[in-house]
């Protein structure tokens, strides 16, 4: 148990910058008024790569640290949620206490997080951005943006990617 706590502390300190960047990005999106009305709730729409990278990083960490049980994964992941994502998690915890739609597996946690924070048309938006993508700055920035968009498009073949590059 102590080894896991030390590992989590190391993970937290090594990812402090990354989490800070995630929080900053969340705040930027809120300031950019990317708020959508859905019923009576205001939801901040996160760009898909932020959520996907967050979950990918956690999956990589859990694999490296040999964390296999879902409860540990969910409890660990939830400690890195901030601002609106943390409020979302608080709502889920309240649901769990009331035994309503409780999240019981790691896959279910990831699915619900994605469903709530990733726009349903993220892939189509990425395709449109890829078609409009032009190099205006450094090649490094262009490659970063291109790669980010590629990761958002599930069915992009290598041939199509080369064509768009």
N, C-alpha and C positions, 0 to 999 in steps of 0.2 A: 504494500500500500504506500509506504513511504517513497519507494522508488518511482511509483506512478506520479505521486505529488511532485517530486523533484523533476520528473520528465515534463509534467504539465507546466511547471514553473519555467523550465528552460524553453519549452515551446512558446509560452506566453511572452517571455522576454525577447526571444528571437523573432517573434512575429509582431512585436509591439508596433514597429514602424508600419508594417503591413496593415494591421488593424486600424492604426491612426489614419492611414490613407483611405481605408474603407469608410471610416467615420466622416472624414473630410469630404469624400465623394458623395456620401449620403446627404451631407449638409448642402453641398453645391447643387445637387439635384433638387433639393427642397427650395433653395433660393432661385433656381431657374424656373420655378413654378411648374414643374413636371408633376403636378398634382391632378389626379383624376377623381371625379365624383363617382362613387359607386354606392348607390343607395344613400345612406346617411354618413358613410365613411369617406374620409379623404385618405387616399393611398398614394404614397410616393412610389413612382415607377423607377426602379433601379435599372440601369443598363444590364443586360443579361450577362456580360462578361464578369461583372463584379460579383454577382451571386455565384456564377459557375466557378470562378477562380477561388472564391471562398470555400465552396464545397469540395472542389478538387484538392485544395491545400489540406483541408481536414482529412479527406480520404487518404492522402499520401502520408500524413502524420500518423493516423491511426494504423495504417499498414506497417509503417516503420517501427512504431512503438508496440506493435502486436496487441492493439486494443480491438477486440472482436465482438464484445457484447454491445448490443444496441443501447442499453440504458447508459453505459459509460460514454458512448459516442454522443448521445443526445445531451447528456449533462455537461460534457466538456464543450461541445459546440455552442451550446446556449450561453456559456460564459463570455463568448466573444461577440455576441450580438449587442449592438448599441442603438440608441435613439429609437427610430420607428421600428426597427427590427426587434429591439428589446421589448417594446410595447406589444408588438405582435406575439412575442413569446409569452409575455405575461398573460395575454388573453388565452393562449393555448393552455397555460398552466391552470388558469381558472376553469377552463373547460374540463381539464383532467380531474380537478378536484370535484367537479359536479358530475363527472363520469360521462361527459358529452364529447363525442368525437375525439377522444384522447389519442395522441400520437404515441404509438407503441413500438415502432421500429425505426431504424436509421433511414431506411428507404422512404418510409412515410414522412419523416421529418424533412428530408431533402425535397421530396415531391411537394409537400405543402409550402415550404419556404419558396420554392421556385414558382409555384402557382400564384402565391400572394405577391411576390416582388418582381417577377419577370413578366413583361408585357406579353400577352398571348400572341402578338404578331412580331415578336422579336426576330424570328428568322427572316420574315419578309422584309423587315426594316433593314436587316443586315445585307440582304441581297441588293436592295436599292442603294445602300451606302457603298457597297462594293462596285456597283455599276458606275456610280458617280465619283469614286475615289480617284484622285489625281495627286501626283507628287508636287507639292508646292514648297516643302521645306527640305529637311535632310532625308537622305535615303533611309537612314535608321528609323525616323519617325514614320515614313511611308511603310516600311516593312512591318513595323509594330502594329500599325493600324490595319494593314492587310491581313496579318496573321490573326489579329483579334477578330476581324470579320469572318475569316475562314472558319474559326472555331465555333462561330455562332450558326453556321450553315451546315446542317447534318449531311445533306446529300451532295455536297460539292465534290466533284471528281478532281483528280490530280490534273487532268487535261483542262477542265474548266478553270481551275485555279491558275494554271500557267497562262491560259488565255487572258484572264482578267488582270494578271500581274503586269 
